[in-house]
Amino acid sequence: MAAEVVGGALLSAFLQVAFDRLASPQFVDFFRGRKLDEKLLGNLNIMLHSINALADDAEQKQFRDPHVKAWLLSVKEAVFDAEDLLGEIDYELTRCQVEAGSEPQTFTYKVSTFFNSTFSSFNKKIESEMKEVLEQLKYLEQQKDALGLKNSTSYSDSKASQKLPSSSLVVESIIYGRDADKEIIFNWLRSETDNHNHPSIFSIVGMGGLGKTTLATHVYCDPKMEEAKFDIKAWVCVSDHFDVLTVTKTILEAITKSKDDSGDLEMVHARLKDQISGRKFLLVLDDVWNEGGEEWEAVRTPLSYGAAGSKILVTARAEKVAYNMRSKVHRLKQLEDDESWNVFKKQALKDDDLELNDEKEEIGRRIVEKCKGLPLALKTIGSLLYKESSTSYWKRVLENDIWDLPKEVKIIPALLLSYQHLPSHLKRCFAYCALFPKDYEFDKKELILLWMAEGFLHHSQQINNVEEIGEQYFKDLLTRSFFLQSRIKKRFSMHDLLNDLAKYVCADFCFRLKFDKGNCIPKTTRHFSFAFDDVECFDGFGSLTDAKRLRSFFPYKEFGRRNIGYYPLQFKTLIHELFSKLKFLRVLSLDGYSDLREVPDSVGDLKHLHSLDLSRTGIQKLPESTCLLYNLLILKLNYCSSLEELPLNLHKLTKLHCLEFENTKVTKMPMHFGELKNLQVLSSVFIDKNKEFSTKHLGCLNLHGRLSINEVQNIVNPLDALEANLKNKDLVELELKWKSDHIPDDPRKEKKVLENLQPSKIVEYLSIENYGGTEFPSWVFDNSLSNLVSLRLEDCKYCLCLPPLGLLSSLETLEIIGFDGIVSIGDEFYGNSSSSFTSLESLTFSKMKELEECKRKTAAFPRLEILSVYQCPKLKGLPNQLVNVKNLYIMDSMEASCLERFICTAAMDN
């Protein structure tokens, strides 16, 4: 089929970055100022457009013609080289701008006089490399006729790029064609156990994409589960690397809901045994691949101590897995035609009240036939056709050659076809996820920052915030079923088959340690990922420095995996060489490498670096050469517990977008910090007494997300607090911290300062610590913050009464800690409305050393589930109308007689 049905070649997305730079007047001015050959820019632009015209046809033909596939690989390498070259020019351009101390529209005039002959060697290097790239691109372009490649200049990406509406279909409320399967599983759950010494095991077995995990999820979350009366329910994703200690720890952590750092299997076994002894449990082991009986026996040993009726539900592709687990087997079949049609139609029409005409329905049913009853294929192809009203478009999808892929291509055609129809910018973002191993659960914000660092997010005239563009890209991939919502809030994953697809389209450029074959990393590798606890067993790190054009060095964090305390010498040598040899890095993360004590000065040579993450390392400071990273967008230093200061010249990183340094020893902002006008994400600021960093500087920063403002006591004049301009910042989380030993001289001034620090109404999480006023301003409680879901008030020891927080209609979590002046909590806490705390689910009182009584209004806390009372020694009792409290925690509070009376009363009410 012609390339017109394709959403846009993956290569086109990379070329677009080059086109944008080549079209920049600054690039042209830079060439003129340096007396470089302007014709080279024009020739490069023409040649890249010529290659782009062939990209769509080549990406279609690569699946059948190995020569085209090899050509496409060579083209991508040449385009990456061109992109690196343009990145170097961009770095030099920014460096000149910073060092000349000028604005973009005037800096070229200073450059022409200030930097005239000094950089002739740089000029020669740039011209020489550009000629090499041009020669390579010209050679590749001339091969088009021999390969039978055709231009597709008429292609338009606009339709594919249309914004898809967000959808709640990620968490499926309906599962088609599996009612009988569900009933079989429920019958097993309700049945008596044959062997009382071991839990009963039931395995759902079938090929990838059949919906085994979806079925298990629906069973796990079904209200009918209450009938089985399990004491414990736990879900564990096992995946294809079965390590006895890791799997056992993950089961333990799923049950206890807390992390276990032990590296001793016997100790973990003992803890797991203690947790389940005498208790009836349901354990789901999802995506089990291990076919070895010995490993399973080692995992099963502590599970045999559960009560009679305990069950283990397994999903697996291979029947041998179930055999070795001595499990009952339920073979999941492909969906029948009518069920397949329902799945497809649900995705293709979503919730729209639309009907298909006869012709379109016939085409749709023929497409469904090609999906061979696989729910995953049906969902992705249905999502592809959503909102496509053209019958001819549906017909072109039906007749696409991809349905008849060669046997050696081990990718489901429907998935590859859906990928081919993605707009080019989404293809690139999806393909980058080949960095992640199967079943890896990623954080949306982290992934968007990675996309940003790689230059995948195109600026839009409608959206100024580049992260919003990333949010839209992410939402589009989610809606098209390329991403899945995890069971853990704010985390996502990819189906194994889609992970295979990402790896397939990015195979030559992504290498995942331990997961990808071979101990030698290919020279073409641009993106490298690993887990720190896998470096012990890998001896091929030497080959990584042969991948001289590496762009990403990324350690992913796996839940439940231990942190190793030993790093082999070869790995330590590699880390040092990263800074000196791999000059084209864009993403460098050493997050969690605790052995790193010092960053070498050579870090300043990484001209292309966009993201540097040194979180959880042992560094005490960054070298000043860090401030030569003029292209740096993201700098993360979280949990560097020895870090004492930020670099003095940090303000020279004019492109910096995100700076995080939570839980460090840093207590002061560097001079001229307010000059970082592009900064939008900032974890913390410290208000300076000498106004080296003041509220005025803070007010000039266009921040969003999360912010902690420290040393608030240094705001002497309440009018200065207004200059922080918090009302106009899109902050979702805000912390306001006064120094713990701060003694206020005027409570009214304290209140006025806090009053003028009112955030915008979009804030959801608010924490106020060591506030020195005697009462709170009205914005804290009058529902001005209509989206506030969590409030923490800590060590506000001069407050004599609590504000009417019951008026906060959206509040779900409330923590009140260290209010030394509160003796009684009465009606003022609830407000004057007919009902109070209408959304509150969790309430904590802690370190209230003078608190004696807490009255409760009748129409309050209708949704309260968790009540925690810690270190309130004088408290004589609590309200007895706690009918909705499921979890009650009392520690170091109330006298024994009061506590006993309270518990008895609460039990009677429940």
Secondary structure, 3 states (H helix, E strand, C coil): CCHHHCCCCHHHHHHHHHHHHHCCHHHHHHHHHCCCCHHHHHHHHHHHHHHHHHHHHHHHHCCCCHHHHHHHHHHHHHHHHHHHHHHHHHHHHHHHHHHHCCCCCCHHHHHHHHCCCCCHHHHHHHHHHHHHHHHHHHHHHCCHHHHCCCCCCCCCCCCCCCCCCCCCCCCCCCCCCCHHHHHHHHHHHHCCCCCCCCCEEEEEECCCCCCHHHHHHHHHHCHHHHHHCCCEEEEEEEECCCCHHHHHHHHHHHHHCCCCCCCCHHHHHHHHHHHHCCCCEEEEEEEECCCCHHHHHHHHHHHHHCCCCCEEEEEECCHHHHHHCCCEEEECCCCCHHHHHHHHHHHHHCCCCCCCCHHHHHHHHHHHHHCCCCHHHHHHHHHHHCCCCCHHHHHHHHCCHHHHCCCCCCCCHHHHHHHHCCCHHHHHHHHHHHHCCCCCCEEHHHHHHHHHHCCCCCCCCCCCCHHHHHHHHHHHHHHCCCCEECCCCCEEECCHHHHHHHHHHCCCCEEECCCCCCCCCCCCCCEEEECHHHHHHCCCHHHHHHCCCCCEEEECCCCCCCCCCCCCHHHHHHHHHHHHHCCCCCEEECCCCCCCCCCCHHHHHCCCCCEEECCCCCCCCCCHHHHHCCCCCEEECCCCCCCCCCCCCHHHCCCCCEEECCCCCCCCCCCCHHHCCCCCEECEEECCCCCCCCHHHHHCCCCEEEEEEECHHHCCCHHHHHCCCHHHCEEEEEEEECCCCCCCCCHHHHHHHHHCCCCCCCCCEEEEECCCCCCCCHHHCCCCCCCCCEEEEECCCCCCCCCCHHHCCCCCEEEEECCCCCCEECHHHCCCCCCECCCCCEEEEECCCCCCEECCCCCECCCCCEEEEECCCCCCCCCCCCCCCCEEEEECCCCHHHHHHHHHHHHHHC
